[in-house]
Amino acid sequence: MLSALDREFAPLQTALNLRAQRQQLLSANIANANTPGYKAVDLDFSAAYKAALGGQQAGQQTGGVALKTEQPRQLPGTVAPAGSDFIAYQAGNTVRLDGNSVDMNREQASFQKNSIQYESDLTFLTGKIKTLTSAITGN
């Protein structure tokens, strides 16, 4: 069962985790802009966020999805990030002759937008913490 603080901060924590995961994907796309055969990927943030929040409301653990094992001798492994099911190849990108589908303009714009959204989520979280601290201390 989640405490009141967990319920208050869980949506922001989820958003920050998903934005950080998306930032890693976009960084990998930019880093592989000249890699032959590389296909650009992205995270469907809104779908992943809704799914993660739905799982939290249903009482599931936050932070990831348990890995499936098919044999009794397999180790359970580490936990996959919450948005892993929502990572897909980017649609609509032009594929170059070498098979690479990274569009640098699109990647850089997405990277900047995601950075700004991450920063705004972090600012909002900081504001909530300051408000709670103020209420606790009576200032």
SEKOL-668500 format. One record per residue: residue in one letter; x, z, y of N, C-alpha, C in turn. Coordinates in steps of 0.2 Angstrom, whole numbers, plus 5000, padded with zeros to 4 digits. Each point is the difference from the previous one (the first is absolute). Example, Ala and Ser with C-alpha at 12.3 -4.5 7.8 and 13.67 -1.06 7.14 Angstrom:
REM SEKOL-668500
A506650394972499650005006500450005006 S499849965005500450015006499650035005 
END
This chain:
REM SEKOL-668500
M500450004994499650005006500450005006 L499949965005500449995006499850065005 S500550025003499950055006499749975006 A499850035005499849975006500549965004 L500650034999500649965004500149944996 D500050004993500149944996499549955002 R499450025000499449955002500149975007 E500350045004500149985007500649955001 F500550014996500649965001500149954995 A499650004994500049954995499949935002 P499549985004499949935002500749985004 L500250045005500649985004500649994995 Q500150054995500649994996499949944996 T499449984997499949944997500249945004 A499750005006500249945004500749995002 L500450065001500749995001500449984994 N499850024994500349984994499949934999 L499449975001499849934999500449965005 R500050025006500449965005500750004999 A500350064997500750004999500149954994 Q499650004995500149954994499949935003 R499549995004500049935003500649985004 Q500350045004500649995003500649984996 Q500050034994500549984995499949934998 L499449994998499849934998500249955005 L499850015006500249955006500750005001 S500450054999500750005001500349964994 A499850014994500249964995499949925001 N499449985003499949935001500549985005 I500150045005500549975006500750004997 A500250054996500649994997500149944995 N499549984997500049954995499849935003 A500049995007499849945003500449944998 N500650014998500449944997500150004993 T499750044996500150004993499549954997 P500349954996499649954997499650034995 G499349975000499550024995499750075002 Y500250035005499750075002499349995003 K499550034997499350005003499850065004 A499849995006499850065004499450044997 V500150065001499450054998499850045005 D499450035000499850045005499550054996 L499850055004499650064998499349995004 D499450004996499450005003499850075002 F500250025006500050065003499350034999 S499549975003499350025000499750024993 A500149954996499850014993500450064997 A500650005000500450064997499850075003 Y499950005007499850065003499350024998 K499549964999499450014998500050034993 A500449974996500050024993500450074999 A500550015004500350065000499650065003 L499649995005499550055002499550014995 G499749954997499550004995500350054994 G500649994998500350044995500150075002 Q500150015006500150075003499350045000 Q499549965002499450035001499750024993 A500249964995499850014993500450064997 G500550035003500350054998500749984996 Q500249945000500649984997500650025004 Q500650004997500650025004500149945005 T500350035005500249955005500849984999 G500249945003500749985000500249954994 G499549984996500249954995499549994994 V500249964996499649984995500450014993 A499750044996500450014994500149944996 L500649994997500249944996499750014993 K499849944997499750004994500549994995 T499950034994500550004994499549974995 E500449964996499649964994500250034993 Q500650035000500250034994500150075000 P500050044995500150075001500750025001 R500549964999500750025001500249985007 Q499649965004500249995007499950065004 L500550005005500050055005499549985005 P499750055003499549995005500349965006 G500650015002500349975005499950035007 T500249975005499850035007499449975002 V499750035005499449985003500149945005 A499549954999500049945004499750025007 P500349975005499750025007499249985000 A499750035004499249995001499849935001 G500449965004499749935001500349954995 S500350024995500349954995499549954998 D499450014999499549964997499849955006 F500250015006499849955005500549965003 I500650004997500549955002499949944997 A500049945004499949944997500549955004 Y500049944997500449955004499649985006 Q500349985006499749985006499749934999 A499450005002499649934999500149965007 G500049944999500049965006500749985003 N500650034997500649985003500349944997 T500349965004500349944998500650014995 V500049974995500650014995500549945002 R500650025001500649965002500249964993 L500449955001500349964995500450054994 D500350055003500350054995499650054997 G499349995001499550054997499950065003 N500350015006500050065004499350005004 S499650055001499450005004500050055005 V500650025003500050055005500049965007 D499550025004499949985007500250055004 M500649995003500450055004499550035006 N499749955003499650025006499450054998 R499749984994499550044998500250074998 E500650004996500350064998500250055005 Q500349975005500250045006499450035004 A499549965001499450025003499750064996 S499949994994499750054995500450065000 F500749995000500450065000499950045007 Q500049975005499950035007499350045000 K499549964998499350035000500050064996 N500350004994500050064995500450055003 S500549995003500450055003499650045006 I499749965004499650035005499450044997 Q499749984995499550044996500250064997 Y500650004997500350054997500250065005 E500349975006500150055005499450035003 S499449965001499450035003499750054995 D500149994993499750054995500450065001 L500749995000500450065001499950045006 T499849975006499950035006499350044999 F499549974997499450034999500150064996 L500450004994500150064996500350055004 T500549985004500450055004499550045005 G499549965003499550035004499650054996 K499849984994499650054996500350064999 I500750004998500450064999500150045006 K500149975005500050045007499450035001 T499449974999499350035001499950064996 L500249994993499950064996500550065001 T500649985002500550055002499750045006 S499849965005499750035006499450054998 A499649984996499450044998500250064996 I500650004996500250054996500350055005 T500449985005500450045004499650035006 G499549965001499550035006500349975007 N500449955000500249975006499649955003 
END
